[in-house]
Amino acid sequence: MRIHTEFLRFSPDDATSLADFLTEEEWPYHSGTQDREAVERRVAEGLYDNEETRTFWVLADGERAGLVRLQDLDDGGPMFDVRVRQAWRGRSVGTQAVAWLTGYLFTELPDITRIEGTTRQDNHAMRAVFRKNGYVKEAHYRDAWPGRDGRPHDSIGYAILRRDWLSGTVTPPDWHDDQRDSAVAKQL
Ligand SMILES: CC(C)(COP(=O)(O)OP(=O)(O)OC[C@H]1O[C@@H](n2cnc3c(N)ncnc32)[C@H](O)[C@@H]1OP(=O)(O)O)[C@@H](O)C(=O)NCCC(=O)NCCS
């Protein structure tokens, strides 16, 4: 049966739950280590809910299964982060969360024309979530994502256009606008 999701705005009273959520399991696709004190300090500083940022719990069948963080809300080019607890992965929670946040951002920010997100090249689950929600690959940044082992990964940029979201279509970028950009491996 389809899991029922709801989205609950983060409150400063949730600091302990947020610290639990971020520290109780590994988040290998996120750089930087999370420790409880740092999370609680950031909550006290208002960094999870302010003019630029809003954070929401993803409730799956009433349980706190994930977290959505919306960022850069004040500069016309919002981005987001989504995390689903291991125990809830692979059951459409991530896909539902991105569908929800896409509608939320286009509704709350009537002037934005697009929403962007990036992920690590080997994060196949997140790439599937982008595609399933009509996001299109627009960028491939080579060696742009520092790995914990010191080895850089490629970073992949996706975006959805408001006009595509409204019409339920997917418009690919014009990759062939200038053939001279079609790089082939060669010796300069
Ligand atoms: C990425 C993440 C949010 C996806 O959420 P989820 O609830 O597991 O995703 P869904 O159940 O909605 O699955 C979406 C698709 O991904 C596919 N998928 C899941 N895991 C996969 C994997 N390891 N490899 C390839 N595809 C995968 C699913 O098959 C599904 O596609 P389908 O419906 O066509 O079969 C979740 O795995 C997560 O929180 N990961 C750790 C944090 C993270 O990486 N966040 C993104 C940072 S950019």
The ligand as an ORCA input file, in Angstrom:
! r2SCAN-3c Opt
* xyz 0 1
  C      18.076      9.535     -2.079
  C      16.877      9.225     -1.172
  C      16.311     10.566     -0.652
  C      15.803      8.520     -2.002
  O      14.682      8.290     -1.197
  P      13.893      6.891     -1.248
  O      12.684      7.056     -0.422
  O      14.806      5.784     -0.907
  O      13.549      6.825     -2.798
  P      12.287      6.133     -3.481
  O      11.812      4.963     -2.702
  O      11.309      7.213     -3.764
  O      12.968      5.550     -4.795
  C      13.160      6.351     -5.924
  C      13.756      5.506     -7.026
  O      15.120      5.237     -6.714
  C      15.390      3.912     -7.049
  N      16.491      3.471     -6.221
  C      16.508      3.367     -4.894
  N      17.710      2.958     -4.483
  C      18.457      2.786     -5.598
  C      19.792      2.396     -5.843
  N      20.619      2.101     -4.829
  N      20.223      2.332     -7.110
  C      19.414      2.668     -8.131
  N      18.137      3.067     -7.961
  C      17.670      3.127     -6.701
  C      14.121      3.188     -6.745
  O      14.099      1.967     -7.449
  C      13.075      4.166     -7.226
  O      12.851      4.059     -8.596
  P      11.615      3.179     -9.148
  O      10.398      3.633     -8.419
  O      11.613      3.525    -10.603
  O      11.963      1.780     -8.850
  C      17.268      8.312      0.018
  O      17.820      7.141     -0.499
  C      18.243      8.965      0.992
  O      17.847      9.668      1.904
  N      19.540      8.718      0.804
  C      20.561      9.245      1.701
  C      20.584     10.752      1.686
  C      20.808     11.285      0.288
  O      21.586     10.759     -0.472
  N      20.102     12.386     -0.021
  C      20.241     13.069     -1.280
  C      21.346     14.055     -1.166
  S      21.589     14.930     -2.697
*
